[in-house]
Amino acid sequence: MLHAHPFTRTSFWLKAAVAVLLVALADSLFFMQPAGATLGLFALVWTVGTLVARPGLRRDPRALFAAAVAVGLALVMIDRPGPLLWLLFGLMLSVAVLSARVKAGEPAWRWVQRLAVHGFVAVAGPVLDAVRMSRLRRRGRAVASPWPMIRLLILPLIGGAVFLALFASANPLISDALDQVRVPSVSVGPGRVIIWGFLLLIVGATLRPRWRRKLIALPSLGDAKMPGVSGASITLSLIVFNAVFALQNALDVVFLWSGAPLPGDVTLADYAHRGAWSLIATALLAGLFVLVALRPGSETARKPLVRRLVVLWVGQNLLLVASSLLRTADYVESYALTPFRIAAMIWMGLVGAGLLLIVWRLLQRKDGHWLIDANVRLTLVVLAVVSTLDLGAIAASWNVRHAREIDGTGAVLDLGYLRSLGAPALVSLVELEQRTADPELRDRVAAVRAELHAQIRKQQGDWHSWTWRDARRLGRIEALTEGRPLLRPRPGARDWEGRLVPPELPAPDLVPVAVQPTAPVEPPPAPDHTAQPLTSTPGA
């Protein structure tokens, strides 16, 4: 029967049409073109197309919520596209397409496995389908085939084409209309076909997601005891750990927080700039120890002394995290602020929040799923907020305002680094150019600013690479320079720091010198080897 074949179902052809349209849209937007707001536009169309092709998602509240978040991320990518935003968008769209088949309240541990299967198996989906269909054929079962649909469409298509050609020969209006149809010429090469296939796999993964029922349970030690670890050893370990941590924290409080003079030749900069990441690793190891050795509900975890020691130890770890943040802040004060250092400080804050969640889990006797879910939610919220921020612009603004050339106390301004930041540093460079009174520095800033300004205007001139945030940057520059025109830098080649490169001196011209012929040199006379008398001169 006709309805027995998936190739004759409306849902199949709707998904196929959406997939083809999405691949065609991606090809027209991104093939040999720079990516800008078009990335967010494609993400928005992709989300809408998925909801149209899979109407079941519109009846699931969780799928609608995840799709709404994906739409919000797509709108942010129109303002400022980036890899983190694209990763979060793909994650939320995958959650949306899988939610319809996942029961409510499923923990994050199982979601991670489903997303991993969805991501990795989707690439090999056509191969797995072909293997499955081959097995069904060998077993003699009926397998869905496109041939019934092809046989159904052959007669209407060929017959319609024949009659249309006859009508075109008899009716000039139809003939003229057909002559106006122009099929766009598309140069198709092997590389482009491979890209189409890859895009089709990615898009098809959301229209036909892969499913796996058997998942791995969360590993747990249960009531089993660790070999060589007893309640007494854990109690003694916590006492020793608290004593060692108290020594480190006391030194930090005395020298790092209060600014007391350090003994010997150790400077505050040396003390502050060493060990920030080591302290974070120490805090992570402490959290791991609490997770493994002190499981909620265990006999050791129920002892009042152990619980007090754990709370004290976690408090000391939080002080270590705060000291790491202060060390990083001192490092930034001495050198410069970068997006990586901002991300490092955010990571340190997440480590501190994770330690609080670990001790809360111990005190409230929560299971492992609760701890994983809480950390995943917190991390996703932080990443979503960070993805909307322009960390490069934040770093550039801070470096300009706290540069030694401006306030006399900060680090030396690194124009080369501001140049490497690109568009995020442009507004700060314009403000610096208008603020500084040093003519040499102003000329260097103007040279770097002029290069970045030209690059952004060129990118904004192409609709493929246009972004809303860069448009706002250019508008901000126009507002800053209204009535205060920017300086035209002096002509000449520049180095990475914006300094003028001195011209190379021309090589001196070599004048040929005529060589005068010289007279031949006569050989010296041969020595006289005749025998001399052996008598000495008189009076010798």
C-alpha positions in Angstrom: 0.0 0.0 0.0 1.1 3.6 -0.6 1.1 4.7 3.0 3.3 1.8 4.0 6.4 3.4 2.5 8.1 6.2 4.5 9.1 7.9 1.1 5.4 8.5 0.4 4.7 10.2 3.8 4.2 13.9 4.0 6.5 14.1 7.1 9.4 12.6 5.2 9.1 14.9 2.3 8.7 17.9 4.6 11.9 17.0 6.4 13.7 16.4 3.2 12.5 19.8 1.8 13.6 21.6 5.0 17.0 19.9 4.9 17.6 20.8 1.3 16.5 24.4 1.9 18.8 24.7 4.9 21.8 23.3 3.0 21.0 25.7 0.1 20.8 28.6 2.5 24.1 27.7 4.2 25.8 27.4 0.8 24.6 30.8 -0.3 25.6 32.5 3.0 28.9 30.9 3.9 30.6 29.3 0.8 33.7 31.3 0.2 32.2 34.1 2.2 33.1 35.6 5.7 30.7 34.9 8.5 29.0 37.7 10.3 25.4 38.2 11.3 24.6 35.6 8.7 25.6 33.0 11.2 22.8 34.1 13.6 20.4 34.4 10.7 21.1 30.8 9.6 20.7 29.6 13.3 17.4 31.3 13.5 16.1 29.7 10.3 17.4 26.4 11.4 15.5 26.5 14.6 12.2 27.5 12.9 12.7 24.9 10.2 13.2 22.2 12.9 10.0 23.2 14.6 8.1 23.2 11.3 9.4 19.8 10.2 8.8 18.2 13.7 5.4 19.3 14.9 5.7 17.1 18.0 8.2 19.4 19.5 5.7 22.2 19.6 3.6 20.2 22.0 6.4 19.6 24.5 7.0 22.4 27.0 10.7 21.5 27.5 11.4 21.4 23.8 9.7 24.8 23.4 11.8 26.2 26.2 15.1 24.9 24.8 14.0 26.1 21.3 13.3 29.6 22.8 16.8 29.7 24.3 18.2 28.6 20.9 16.3 31.5 19.3 17.7 33.9 21.9 21.3 32.7 21.2 20.7 33.0 17.5 19.7 36.7 18.0 22.8 37.3 20.0 24.9 35.8 17.2 23.3 38.4 14.9 24.9 41.0 17.2 28.2 39.2 17.9 28.8 35.8 16.3 31.4 33.6 18.1 32.3 29.9 18.7 31.0 29.8 22.2 27.6 31.1 21.1 27.5 28.6 18.3 28.4 25.7 20.7 25.6 26.8 23.1 23.1 27.1 20.3 23.9 23.6 19.0 23.5 22.3 22.6 20.1 23.9 23.1 18.8 22.8 19.7 19.9 19.2 20.4 18.2 19.3 23.8 15.0 20.6 22.1 14.9 17.8 19.5 15.6 15.1 22.1 13.2 16.4 24.8 10.1 14.9 23.2 11.4 11.4 23.8 12.9 12.0 27.3 10.9 11.7 30.4 10.7 14.7 32.7 13.3 15.1 35.4 16.0 13.1 33.8 19.4 14.0 35.4 22.2 15.7 33.6 24.4 12.5 33.7 21.9 10.7 31.3 21.5 13.9 29.2 25.3 14.0 28.6 25.2 10.5 27.3 22.2 11.2 25.0 23.9 14.3 23.6 27.1 12.4 23.0 25.2 9.7 21.1 23.3 12.3 19.2 26.4 14.1 18.2 28.7 11.2 17.3 26.2 8.8 15.8 24.5 11.4 13.7 27.5 11.7 11.5 27.4 8.0 10.8 23.6 7.9 10.6 23.3 7.2 6.8 25.8 4.4 7.1 23.9 2.8 10.0 20.6 3.1 8.1 22.2 1.4 5.1 23.5 -1.5 7.2 20.1 -1.9 9.0 18.2 -2.0 5.6 20.7 -4.5 4.3 20.1 -6.8 7.3 16.3 -6.5 6.8 16.7 -7.5 3.1 18.7 -10.5 4.0 16.0 -11.6 6.5 13.3 -11.2 3.8 11.5 -8.4 5.4 9.9 -5.5 3.5 12.2 -2.5 3.4 11.1 1.0 2.5 12.4 2.0 -0.9 12.1 5.2 -2.9 11.3 3.2 -6.1 7.5 3.2 -5.5 7.5 6.9 -5.1 9.6 7.3 -8.3 7.3 5.1 -10.2 4.4 7.1 -8.9 5.9 10.4 -10.1 7.3 9.3 -13.5 4.1 9.6 -15.5 2.9 12.9 -14.0 6.3 14.6 -14.5 7.0 13.4 -18.0 3.4 13.9 -19.1 3.2 17.4 -17.6 6.5 18.3 -19.3 5.2 17.1 -22.7 2.0 19.0 -22.5 3.7 22.1 -21.2 6.1 22.0 -24.2 3.1 21.7 -26.6 1.3 24.6 -25.0 4.5 26.7 -25.2 4.8 26.1 -28.9 1.1 27.1 -29.3 0.9 30.0 -26.9 3.4 32.9 -27.1 2.6 34.0 -23.5 3.7 30.7 -22.1 6.7 30.5 -24.4 7.8 34.0 -23.3 7.3 33.2 -19.7 9.5 30.1 -20.0 12.2 32.0 -21.8 12.4 34.4 -18.8 13.2 31.5 -16.4 16.9 31.5 -15.7 18.6 28.8 -13.7 21.4 30.2 -11.6 24.8 28.8 -12.6 26.5 27.1 -9.8 30.1 25.9 -10.1 30.2 22.6 -8.4 33.5 21.0 -7.4 34.4 18.0 -5.2 35.0 20.2 -2.2 31.7 21.9 -2.5 29.9 18.6 -2.8 31.7 17.4 0.4 30.5 20.5 2.2 26.9 19.9 1.1 27.1 16.4 2.4 28.5 17.5 5.7 25.8 20.2 6.1 23.2 17.6 5.2 24.4 15.3 8.0 24.4 18.1 10.6 21.0 19.4 9.6 19.6 15.9 9.3 20.7 15.2 12.9 18.1 17.6 14.2 15.4 16.5 11.9 16.0 12.8 12.6 17.8 12.5 15.9 19.5 9.3 17.0 18.2 7.5 20.0 19.7 5.2 22.6 17.8 3.5 25.4 20.6 1.8 27.2 22.7 4.3 29.2 25.5 4.0 31.7 24.5 4.4 35.3 26.3 7.0 37.4 29.3 5.3 39.0 29.0 5.0 42.7 30.9 3.3 45.5 27.7 2.7 47.4 28.4 1.4 50.9 31.7 -0.2 49.9 34.7 0.9 51.9 37.9 2.1 50.3 40.9 -0.1 51.0 43.2 1.3 53.6 40.8 4.1 54.5 39.0 4.1 57.8 37.0 6.7 59.8 40.0 7.4 62.0 42.4 7.9 59.1 39.9 10.3 57.4 39.6 12.3 60.7 43.3 12.5 61.2 43.8 13.5 57.5 41.3 16.3 57.9 43.2 17.6 61.0 46.5 17.5 59.1 44.9 19.1 56.0 43.4 21.9 58.0 46.8 22.6 59.7 48.7 22.8 56.4 46.0 24.9 54.8 46.0 27.2 57.8 49.8 27.8 57.3 49.3 28.8 53.7 46.3 31.0 54.4 48.0 32.7 57.3 51.0 33.6 55.0 48.5 35.0 52.4 46.7 37.1 55.0 49.9 38.5 56.5 51.7 39.3 53.3 49.3 39.2 50.3 46.2 40.7 51.8 47.7 43.1 54.4 50.8 44.1 52.3 53.3 43.5 55.1 57.0 43.6 54.0 58.3 40.2 53.0 61.6 38.8 54.4 64.8 38.6 52.4 64.8 39.4 48.7 61.3 38.2 48.0 59.1 41.0 46.6 55.4 41.2 46.8 55.2 40.8 43.0 57.2 37.5 43.2 54.9 36.3 46.0 51.7 37.3 44.3 52.5 36.2 40.8 53.4 32.6 41.7 51.0 29.8 42.5 47.6 31.0 41.4 46.9 27.9 39.4 48.6 25.7 42.0 46.2 26.9 44.6 43.2 26.2 42.3 44.5 22.7 41.7 44.7 22.3 45.5 41.1 23.3 45.9 40.0 20.9 43.2 41.9 18.0 44.9 40.2 19.0 48.2 36.8 18.8 46.6 37.7 15.4 45.0 38.7 14.1 48.4 35.4 15.1 50.0 33.5 13.5 47.2 35.3 10.2 47.3 36.0 9.7 51.0 32.9 11.4 52.5 29.9 10.1 50.8 26.5 11.4 52.1 24.9 9.0 54.5 28.1 7.1 55.2 29.1 6.3 58.8 32.1 8.6 58.6 30.1 11.5 57.2 27.6 11.3 60.0 30.2 12.0 62.7 29.9 15.6 64.1 33.7 16.1 64.4 34.2 15.0 60.8 31.5 17.3 59.5 32.9 20.3 61.4 36.4 19.6 60.0 35.0 19.3 56.5 33.2 22.7 56.8 36.4 24.3 58.2 38.5 22.8 55.4 36.1 23.9 52.7 36.2 27.4 54.2 39.9 27.4 54.0 39.7 26.3 50.4 37.4 29.2 49.7 40.0 31.5 51.2 42.6 29.9 48.9 40.4 30.6 45.9 40.0 34.3 47.0 43.8 34.5 47.3 44.1 33.1 43.8 41.8 35.8 42.5 43.8 38.5 44.3 47.0 37.1 42.9 45.5 37.2 39.4 44.3 40.8 40.0 47.8 41.8 41.1 49.2 40.2 38.0 46.8 42.1 35.8 47.8 45.3 37.6 51.5 44.8 36.9 51.0 43.6 33.3 47.7 43.8 31.5 44.2 42.5 31.4 43.4 39.9 28.7 40.2 38.0 27.9 42.0 34.8 29.0 42.7 36.3 32.4 39.0 37.4 32.7 38.0 33.8 31.9 40.5 32.5 34.4 39.0 34.6 37.2 35.5 33.5 36.2 36.7 29.9 36.4 38.1 30.5 39.8 34.7 31.7 40.9 33.1 28.6 39.5 35.6 26.5 41.5 34.5 28.3 44.7 30.8 27.8 43.9 31.5 24.1 43.3 33.2 23.7 46.7 30.1 25.3 48.3 27.9 22.8 46.5 30.0 19.9 47.6 29.8 20.8 51.3 26.0 21.5 51.0 25.6 18.1 49.4 27.4 16.5 52.3 25.4 18.4 55.0 22.0 17.9 53.3 22.7 14.3 52.2 22.1 14.9 48.5 23.0 12.3 45.9 25.5 12.5 43.1 22.9 13.4 40.5 21.9 16.5 42.5 25.6 17.7 42.6 26.1 17.2 38.8 22.8 18.9 37.9 23.6 21.9 40.1 27.1 22.3 38.6 25.8 21.9 35.0 23.1 24.5 35.5 25.5 26.9 37.1 28.0 26.4 34.3 25.5 26.9 31.5 24.2 30.1 33.1 27.7 31.5 33.5 28.6 30.5 29.9 25.4 32.1 28.5 26.1 35.3 30.3 29.8 35.4 29.3 28.9 34.7 25.6 26.9 38.0 25.5 29.9 40.0 26.8 32.7 41.4 24.7 35.7 40.4 26.8 38.1 41.9 24.3 36.4 45.3 24.6 36.4 45.0 28.4 40.2 44.2 28.4 41.0 47.0 26.0 39.1 49.6 28.0 40.7 48.6 31.2 44.2 48.6 29.7 43.8 52.0 28.3 42.3 53.5 31.5 45.0 52.0 33.7 48.0 52.4 31.4 51.2 54.0 32.8 51.0 56.6 30.1 47.6 57.7 31.4 47.5 57.4 35.2 51.2 56.9 35.8 50.8 53.7 37.9 49.8 50.8 35.6 51.6 48.7 33.1 53.2 50.1 30.0 50.6 50.4 27.2 51.0 47.5 24.7 49.6 48.9 21.4 50.6 45.7 19.7 48.3 43.7 21.9 45.4 46.2 21.4 46.0 45.8 17.7 45.8 42.0 18.0 42.4 42.4 19.7 41.0 43.9 16.5 37.5 45.4 16.5 36.9 45.2 20.3 39.8 47.6 20.9 38.7 50.3 18.4 36.6 52.5 20.6 39.2 52.4 23.4 41.9 53.5 20.9 39.8 56.4 19.7 39.3 57.5 23.3 43.0 57.2 24.0 43.9 59.2 20.9 41.6 62.0 22.1 42.9 61.9 25.7 46.7 61.7 25.5 48.8 64.8 25.3 52.0 63.0 24.1 52.3 63.7 20.4 54.5 60.6 19.7 52.0 58.3 21.5 49.1 59.9 19.8 50.7 59.4 16.4 51.3 55.7 17.2 47.7 55.3 18.5 46.4 57.0 15.4 48.3 54.6 13.1 47.0 51.5 14.9 43.5 53.0 15.1 43.4 53.9 11.4 44.3 50.4 10.3 41.6 48.7 12.5 39.1 51.4 11.5 39.7 50.6 7.8 39.4 46.9 8.4 36.0 47.2 10.2 34.6 49.5 7.6 35.6 47.1 4.9 33.9 44.2 6.8 30.8 46.2 7.4 30.6 47.0 3.7 30.0 43.3 3.0 26.6 42.1 4.1 28.0 38.7 4.7 30.4 39.9 7.4 28.2 42.7 8.8 27.4 42.5 12.5 25.2 44.7 14.6 27.9 45.2 17.3 30.4 46.5 14.9 27.8 48.8 13.5 27.3 50.2 17.0 31.0 50.6 17.4 31.2 52.7 14.2 28.2 54.7 15.5 30.0 55.3 18.8 33.1 56.5 17.0 31.1 58.9 15.0 29.6 60.3 18.2 33.0 60.6 19.8 34.6 62.4 16.8 31.8 64.8 16.2 33.5 68.2 16.2 36.8 66.5 17.1 38.3 65.0 14.0 40.7 62.1 14.3 44.4 62.6 13.7 45.9 61.6 10.4 49.0 59.6 11.2 52.3 60.5 9.6 53.0 58.6 6.4 55.4 55.8 6.4 55.8 52.1 7.3 54.9 51.1 10.8 56.0 48.2 13.1 53.5 46.2 15.2 53.6 48.8 18.0 52.7 51.6 15.6 56.2 53.1 15.5 57.6 54.5 12.3 60.1 52.3 10.7 63.1 54.3 9.6 63.8 54.1 5.9 66.7 51.9 4.8 69.7 53.8 3.7 70.6 53.2 0.0 73.7 51.2 -0.5 76.7 53.3 -1.6 77.6 53.2 -5.3 80.8 51.4 -6.0 83.1 53.3 -8.4 85.4 51.1 -10.4 89.0 51.9 -9.9 91.5 51.5 -12.8 94.4 49.3 -11.9 97.8 50.7 -13.2 100.2 48.1 -14.6 103.3 47.7 -12.6 106.9 46.9 -13.7 108.0 43.4 -13.4 109.9 42.7 -10.1 113.4 41.3 -10.7 114.3 38.3 -8.5 116.9 39.0 -5.8 120.5 38.0 -6.6 121.5 34.5 -5.7 123.6 34.2 -2.5 127.3 33.7 -2.9 128.2 30.2 -1.5 131.9 30.4 -2.1 134.2 29.4 0.8 135.3 32.2 3.1 138.6 32.2 5.0 138.4 31.0 8.6 140.7 33.7 9.9 139.2 36.5 11.9 139.8 40.1 11.3 142.6 41.7 13.1 141.8 42.9 16.6 138.7 40.7 16.9 
